[in-house]
Amino acid sequence: MKAGLFTYHFSDNYGALCQAYGLRQWLRERGIDAEFINYQPTYVEQGGPLDRPWMPSLWRKNLTILYMKQAFLRHKFFGDKAQHKLFESFRHEVLGVTGPRIRHHQDLAPLMSDYDMLVCGSDQIWNPSIQKGLDPVYFLDISGSDHAHKVAYAPSFGRSMIQPEYHADLAALVSKLDGVSVREKSGLDVLKAAGIKCEHVQVAPDPTVLLGNFDALLDDDADIDNSVFCYALRTDEVIRDVAKQAAQLSGGPLISPRSIHQRWSDIGQGVTPGPVEWLRMLARARVVVSNSFHGVALSVLLNRPFIAVGLPGKRAKMNTRVQSLLTIVGLTDRILDIADPPAVCALMNIPINWKAVNARLAAVRTDAEAYLDNHIAQAKFKQKTRYK
């Protein structure tokens, strides 16, 4: 059976590629011929086309588009080309992404006959953008795909609520899916606010948690070093001071991988690893300091001591993703919202009961596997009837 996957596999973002790897690898281990459909709409990272720039009511939207365009061009012409090649290599060699980029939803229709099952998720593919709103493709609403079994696996809204103007579209799009799950409990609240009945909607863990085992990408012989691995996204506020305090306590080097959208000076020693080396550096660190969901998630999965730093100010609404994960594993006490030296010292020295954490992870993984196994069985039944 062949499955087509839709997610943000094209981003030069460590977490995005790790979750993409997690879902595809899990499906492949189940004997599913799973591949990413190379849908790369320009609005996600390049802003997309301007929309009637002469209209004052659309100026905010067009300013967002222009900002994204300049950020994309800056990265394209002045970014670290060697690092970008490492991301591209990971996409091709590890994720198996092939074929030309598909920019428009109408160009997907001729491909749909190849797939018995379509899966959307994970990542923030259900987060409405100011340019596009909700993209029907990421809800598997694609011409020529009616024969396929359609499943949402742990998509995220990236926030605890969305604007009411999107509720009608959300309800219509979700109603066309055969299976629905969301990554965070707050995602259920978003669905309910849109009038969607959620008795059959499951909260499913991120695909990194679903897979659980990243040994195929890790270095078996690597020993734990004394480094503090600081993975910062969106801002260096608070996390810079927390990481410096942690490094002073550890006595080891402070290492921070650079983000393509980084607008701050390096926190300690800036490095530009590809996804595999990024994962290995995290796995070797004495402690991980991160304000990123996947920075925290991979720390938990690899049983590395960590400090989760909350995003401040207007970005605080994005902290629900980390809070949701740490609630599941019983580690919400490892979230810091301010750079408090005594609290950092305590977290550096308080051991984590990894046996209990891993048991909780196993429980949510079992539920997620049952959800996907059920839909794989339904997809196989549809496949048999389709080819009779």
Summary of the structure (lengths in Angstrom):
residues: 388
radius of gyration: 20.7
end to end distance: 14.9
largest distance: 67.6
contacts: 1286
relative contact order: 0.13
helix: 49%
strand: 12%
